[in-house]
């Protein structure tokens, strides 16, 4: 697919692009420091950052943490099978394709109009093996064969909140069905004080996966502000030492919690079932100012 007029403008005086998609008002804002880089916002909430010239560049803090998980899922450069629940601007699929050529990936993004916008304005590398399904995340996940994925990443937000049906044990049971032995599940979770949602999501994952780790800014873990945390789960011991080293070296250093400390952080929260699931809390207005 050829580039649109707006994408071709990237190296000159790029202008913002505004378009209505299924999930609200989408904006593509040019990055002043990178000639062909863009930030995607939906109803004012930042969703993704993409650099068409450097797809291995991860600007957002939580995407950098998920990039560490991608780096550690298999030996460097080895192709993987990856499922991305929530597409945004396909940032993490682009990163995987750039750092692990010949990887086979599936993106599940229910917002078909957003998918069309991203494909048109921020085209994927034609050599990338990426399939995009415009269906609900659980519906798309159900179509993935048992044990197919080395990695499943959940980064699904509707109106800046994770939908309720993607927070439950039943959802994670299907994730575990899809992830092969030794493969990884990683989820972008957003919460603020008193962190009840985050604690509940850890308890939910612990009911399905035996090995867990949480990566986040210490101020988020202390309940001082609203922010993102990346939950990593596996049926085998996680690469904790390397994950800790990478998170600590980020521009905004992250802390890794696991084992007894993570269990203590969970504080007696119970696993979430479909029947009682609720969406993640909405961020305060000040988060996006």
VENSULFEN-V951979 format. One line per field, one symbol per residue. ss: DSSP state (2 for helix, 1 for strand, 0 for the rest). phi: phi as a letter, one per 30 degrees, with the letter a starting at -180 (. if undefined). psi: psi as a letter, one per 40 degrees, with the letter a starting at -180 (. if undefined). A space follows every 10 residues. Layout:
ss: ???
phi: ???
psi: ???
This chain:
ss: 0000222222 2000001111 1001111111 0000001111 1100111111 1000000000 2222222222 2200000000 1111100000 2222222220 0001111100 0222222222 2000000011 1110002222 2200000011 1111000100 1002220022 2222222211 1111111111 1000022222 2222220000 1111110222 2000001111 1111000002 2222222200 0000111122 2222220000 0002220000 000022220
phi: .dddedddde dccdbdbbad bddkccbccd ddcbebcbcc cbhicdcabb cddbdddcdd edddddddde dcdaeeiddb cbcccjchci edddddddcb eidcbbccbd ddddeddddd cbddedddcb ccccbdeddd dddddeidcd abccbcbbii bdeedcbced ddedededdd eidccbbdcb abeciddddd dddddddccd bbbbcadedd ddidadacbc cbbacbeddd ddddddddcd ececcccahd ddddddiidc dccedcdbdd ddddeddcd
psi: hiiidddded ebgiiihhih adeahhhhhi hdehdfiihh ihfehhdihh hddgeehhdi dddddddddd dediihehii hihhhhdbff ddddddddeg ieihihhhhd gddddddddd dgiiheehgh hhhgiidddd ddehihfdhd hhhhghhhfe ihidefeidd ddddddddhi heiihhhhih iahefddddd ddddddedhd hiihhihddd defdihaiih hhiieihigd ddddddddei dghiihiibd ddddddfeii ihiddeiiii ihiidede.
